[in-house]
Amino acid sequence: MRQKKQEDYLDDEFEYSNKSQRKRTKKAFRKKKDKKRKSPIKRFFTKLFIFSLLIIILSFAIYLGFKGYVFKTLCSQMFKNSPSIIYDSNKKIIAKIGAERNRDNVSYDELPKNLINAYISIEDKRYFKHFGIDIKRTGGAIFSYVIHRGNSSFGGSTITQQLVKNITGNDSNTATRKVKEWFYALILNFSYSKEEILEAYFNIIYTGPSIYGVKEAALYYFDKNISDLNLEECAFLAGLNNSPNSYNPFSDKDRTEKIRKRTKTVLNQMLEQNYITNEEYDNSISNVENGLNFKQGNIEYDQTLSSYHSDAVINEVISDLQKKYFISNDFATNYYSLAGTNIYSTVNKEIQSILENELKNSKYILQSKDSDDTSQAAIVIIDPSSGNVVGCVGGLGEKKNYRSFNRVTQMKRQTGSAMKPIAVLAPSIDKKMITNVSIISDEPTTFIDYNNKEYKPIDYDPYRGSITLRQAVETSQNIPFVKIMETLTPQVSIQYLKKMGITSLNDNDVNLSLALGGLDIGISPLEFAGAYNTIANDGIYIEPTFYSKIDSSSGELFMKSKQKKRKVFSKDVACVLKNLLIQPVKGEKGTATYCSIDGIDVAAKTGTTNENYDRWLCGFTPYYTSVCWYGFDTNESIEFGGKNPAGLIWSSSMNKIHANLPKKKFELTSNVETAIVCYDSGKLATPNCKNTYKEYFLSGTKPEKCIIHNY
Ligand SMILES: [Zn+2]
């Protein structure tokens, strides 16, 4: 023991005394080793590389898993092959998605053997042997692609791949898309039996003009039930598959020879692959030579005319599905055309029909002086608290097409003065910069704008000198609003506008003219209505929506409308704004006096853009928010007898919508105080003030007593 201890001691001493020497030997040792092993830095990077590679592989696997799962889930619903149905708020059917497809489902057992064999022999002879992709064919295709350096198509597709194309709507031949198609074909193959895939294929494939599936094709080409098709008729159907329109016997061009040749090719393949006997073959060939017996069956074509509201529903559900599953627009559209979902729209049928009738009225239609165009209009009505769009019409006159251009959602225009409440009033009252009685001088003013250039806005009406904010709102004077914007700054204004759901603003809108609605791109009527609705909905922005939810064909919830919702300002600020925006309707000199509704408070603001290109009316009641636009698609001055046609449409529609609703005023909120004010000075009225009215203030912002009349 003792000895050992001494040894330890000696060791320690050795170590202690030779520290520097040891360091040197260590270094030498390491240098020696370096020749065999990598440096720590190199090792670190090797590890990092392997780790990153694993992460990439793992992410890719997760991505593929997700893609595969989404595809399988959507397919399982799309195999139903029935149109989706859109309901109104009373659960009545109002429109369908995919109704333009004439189709009739057939089960695998009902399919004639000859038909299945004809398709397989000409399209995909190893169908029952491969796993969705035909390696022989695909290998050849890849080889050819590489040889031709990308300038090569990928050749024919298997039946499974063709089904993928019909589902995703992806028909392009780029390499990445082809790889996707292979992947989806594999997913299909391992998710369904060969028979299930064939059944879906025979029901979904395009077979003629608006004709889908083989059952409808049998009716269209031969006026026959599918079970009655003979061998050569089956061969004809299989033959037209690669280009249905070019084999159409009912087209203007003579297709007889083309049809004969193609049908014989299919029969040849069937004989070669032992699907038919020599006798059947000879018999069929002679029938083909004598000409097939085509007879066009009676197909009932669905007109599929939908309202502007339903069109907007369709666009919204497609866009939401795209965002949810990261799929293409075509895939999402096909989904609704095939999956038979039930879509609950937010439309109120009575309101929608009031709007439709209003905009059909020929008295609103102006003829263009420059072209064959006529004037256009768009109107939208929102339920304030839910953000539900209860009615919308996106064009003037009779609607002629399915999913036609919708000016409510798809058009952006200059706004003119209708911008003032949301760009100037809401932010500056929220920031307590101004009250309804703030005195502002309305006189010719030259501003220095953000581009350092002079900006000289003009008033259309005579300048009014020193006026209160309420008076400026009543007649829509321009100078006071630009002055407020100068103090507020366009940057702050834009922050508010963005919170209120305006998405089309950009750096070019950082100008004082923002106050007067001089915009770079403009705003859509829908977003405009959403912004105004923030005031109507007590300071809470809620994204407008055209549908509430979607159920799958089996009745389970598939998707809910997700609306953005955020507080922009307090309900007290909203209360002050509502009672300020009454002024254009109630004021003696108001610009929207014709918009009043008996017994119901109305807040409204007009808008006119340069050269009279656009006319707007934006406003709301305690019941509904509505925005109406009027103008030409290509800018042209509107001459409507000195009147604002947008305002006339708005007023007429809103009066009808409110006809049977109980009388209602905007509610006073807890932190808003009212006071009797002198109209002339904008200060608290004294017994000597003659011209007085009731004004609304955020608590603590009441003015002093009138000094003009207080003698
Ligand atoms: Zn006074």
Boltz pocket constraint, residues with backbone or C-beta under 6 A from the ligand:
constraints:
  - pocket:
      binder: B
      contacts: [[A, 678], [A, 679], [A, 680], [A, 681], [A, 683], [A, 684], [A, 685], [A, 686], [A, 688], [A, 689], [A, 690], [A, 706], [A, 707], [A, 708], [A, 709], [A, 710]]
      max_distance: 6.0
